[in-house]
Amino acid sequence: MSNQILVIVEHLKGSIEDITFEMLGKGKEIASNTGGELVALLMGSGVDGMAAQLAVADKVIYVDDANLAEFNPQSYCKTVSEVVVNNQPQMVMIGNTSMGMDIAGGVSIDQNMPFVAYVSGISADGNTVTSSLYGGKINVDSSLSGDGCIVSVISGSFSTDAGKAEGNPNVETTAAPDMGDLSLQFKKLIEPESGDVDITTQEILVSVGRGIQSDENLPLAEELANKLGGAVSCSRPIVDNKWLSKTRQVGKSGLKVKPKLYITLGISGAPEHVEGMKDAELIIAVNTDPNAPIFDYAHYGVVQDIFDLIPALNAKL
Ligand SMILES: Cc1cc2nc3c(=O)[nH]c(=O)nc-3n(C[C@H](O)[C@H](O)[C@H](O)COP(=O)(O)OP(=O)(O)OC[C@H]3O[C@@H](n4cnc5c(N)ncnc54)[C@H](O)[C@@H]3O)c2cc1C
């Protein structure tokens, strides 16, 4: 086992996702504290130019193959597994994203490596990781044996700043493994449908969750949004109930938003929701449960029934 931290670079449509820079920043801290090496693994086809954005890493391993041109869990897992076998990293860091979860699970099985998902904290020496259970209601600290493990990191857990540096990193180009017959083939990228309101461009969002109880109560939130000059967005159960369209959903399987103001009404703050709104400049949460995880992310919190607070607020506004 080497003292290498291996960060799997996630990119889509020509852009490196922020989660990569978060992991590089954290990985650099651990590598500096332990005398280890920070390595970024960049996979794709014709994307070698992206290596210049990964200069925080001590080394970039670049694997170019037609089967890696678009995300395919099989070809990506095979490639990561091969790099893991050849490099024996102490820790593999992957985004806790749709892509990352596919890779992490596959490589964990292939390499018989322990895998900690939903990680939101890692100690400076890399020996302890904090992860969420039960949709963020419980956090657990796990000690790592040092024999190699995979962690998938929830986006927003670390700063991106420490992981961003442009330059000429040391790039090692490696041949892709034998892909064999891939039973999965990429067909097309399905973009989200365009909707009535583009919530990603709104400066103010009033976001409703299951606490709104019924679609008959939505006008309360709509009135507040109108009075503030914003729009209504929501958590996933609201879309699952068909109370609002999918284009209003914030989160992992919805849209990522970064408004100036994000007000949550009756949203618990599950990691899948938080992933889509944690970068809002100002977050105000209203929830009757003082222990709701959303209060860990909110700048201001109100422990109150939305049906008491919102009519009074609307009247005041
Ligand atoms: C693969 C996957 C992808 C997912 N993608 C998304 C996604 O994109 N977006 C998303 O949001 N979720 C997503 N989820 C679902 C997510 O895990 C949570 O289930 C969901 O976010 C919970 O929504 P909620 O907070 O509205 O509901 P709940 O978790 O049920 O919370 C409701 C909250 O309302 C509060 N409340 C109740 N009544 C009142 C009241 N009168 N006044 C004030 N507060 C009140 C309660 O205390 C509670 O905290 C995904 C899940 C999976 C597995």
The ligand as a MOL file (V3000), in Angstrom:
LIG
                    3D

  0  0  0     0  0            999 V3000
M  V30 BEGIN CTAB
M  V30 COUNTS 53 58 0 0 0
M  V30 BEGIN ATOM
M  V30 1 C -30.9370 8.8640 -5.7520 0
M  V30 2 C -31.7610 9.8990 -5.0090 0
M  V30 3 C -31.8790 11.1540 -5.5760 0
M  V30 4 C -32.6040 12.1370 -4.8940 0
M  V30 5 N -32.6800 13.3800 -5.4410 0
M  V30 6 C -33.3000 14.3570 -4.7550 0
M  V30 7 C -33.3390 15.6920 -5.2650 0
M  V30 8 O -32.8560 15.9940 -6.3550 0
M  V30 9 N -33.9390 16.6350 -4.5150 0
M  V30 10 C -34.5260 16.3620 -3.3000 0
M  V30 11 O -35.0640 17.2820 -2.6640 0
M  V30 12 N -34.5160 15.1190 -2.8180 0
M  V30 13 C -33.9470 14.1050 -3.5160 0
M  V30 14 N -33.9620 12.8430 -3.0280 0
M  V30 15 C -34.8340 12.5530 -1.8700 0
M  V30 16 C -34.1730 12.9190 -0.5490 0
M  V30 17 O -33.4400 11.8150 -0.0570 0
M  V30 18 C -35.2360 13.2680 0.5240 0
M  V30 19 O -36.1410 12.1890 0.6460 0
M  V30 20 C -36.0280 14.5270 0.1830 0
M  V30 21 O -35.1490 15.5930 -0.1050 0
M  V30 22 C -36.8940 14.8950 1.3810 0
M  V30 23 O -37.7120 15.9680 1.0150 0
M  V30 24 P -38.3140 16.9350 2.1190 0
M  V30 25 O -37.2190 17.5600 2.8940 0
M  V30 26 O -39.2770 17.8130 1.4160 0
M  V30 27 O -39.1780 15.9230 3.0090 0
M  V30 28 P -38.9310 15.3640 4.4620 0
M  V30 29 O -37.5910 14.7620 4.5880 0
M  V30 30 O -40.1150 14.5070 4.7710 0
M  V30 31 O -38.9620 16.6480 5.3980 0
M  V30 32 C -40.1000 17.4190 5.6470 0
M  V30 33 C -39.7020 18.4230 6.7000 0
M  V30 34 O -40.7650 19.3280 6.9170 0
M  V30 35 C -40.8120 19.6440 8.2890 0
M  V30 36 N -42.1810 20.0820 8.5570 0
M  V30 37 C -43.3190 19.3390 8.5670 0
M  V30 38 N -44.3860 20.1020 8.7810 0
M  V30 39 C -43.9230 21.3670 8.9330 0
M  V30 40 C -44.5570 22.6240 9.1820 0
M  V30 41 N -45.8890 22.7220 9.2950 0
M  V30 42 N -43.7950 23.7350 9.2950 0
M  V30 43 C -42.4360 23.6580 9.1650 0
M  V30 44 N -41.7890 22.4910 8.9260 0
M  V30 45 C -42.5270 21.3690 8.7980 0
M  V30 46 C -40.4180 18.3640 8.9950 0
M  V30 47 O -39.9080 18.6450 10.2970 0
M  V30 48 C -39.3500 17.8150 8.0640 0
M  V30 49 O -38.0460 18.2210 8.4490 0
M  V30 50 C -33.2490 11.8420 -3.6750 0
M  V30 51 C -33.1180 10.5610 -3.1290 0
M  V30 52 C -32.3970 9.6110 -3.7800 0
M  V30 53 C -32.2750 8.2550 -3.1680 0
M  V30 END ATOM
M  V30 BEGIN BOND
M  V30 1 1 1 2
M  V30 2 1 2 3
M  V30 3 2 2 52
M  V30 4 2 3 4
M  V30 5 1 4 5
M  V30 6 1 4 50
M  V30 7 2 5 6
M  V30 8 1 6 7
M  V30 9 1 6 13
M  V30 10 2 7 8
M  V30 11 1 7 9
M  V30 12 1 9 10
M  V30 13 2 10 11
M  V30 14 1 10 12
M  V30 15 2 12 13
M  V30 16 1 13 14
M  V30 17 1 14 15
M  V30 18 1 14 50
M  V30 19 1 15 16
M  V30 20 1 16 17
M  V30 21 1 16 18
M  V30 22 1 18 19
M  V30 23 1 18 20
M  V30 24 1 20 21
M  V30 25 1 20 22
M  V30 26 1 22 23
M  V30 27 1 23 24
M  V30 28 2 24 25
M  V30 29 1 24 26
M  V30 30 1 24 27
M  V30 31 1 27 28
M  V30 32 2 28 29
M  V30 33 1 28 30
M  V30 34 1 28 31
M  V30 35 1 31 32
M  V30 36 1 32 33
M  V30 37 1 33 34
M  V30 38 1 33 48
M  V30 39 1 34 35
M  V30 40 1 35 36
M  V30 41 1 35 46
M  V30 42 1 36 37
M  V30 43 1 36 45
M  V30 44 2 37 38
M  V30 45 1 38 39
M  V30 46 1 39 40
M  V30 47 2 39 45
M  V30 48 1 40 41
M  V30 49 2 40 42
M  V30 50 1 42 43
M  V30 51 2 43 44
M  V30 52 1 44 45
M  V30 53 1 46 47
M  V30 54 1 46 48
M  V30 55 1 48 49
M  V30 56 2 50 51
M  V30 57 1 51 52
M  V30 58 1 52 53
M  V30 END BOND
M  V30 END CTAB
M  END
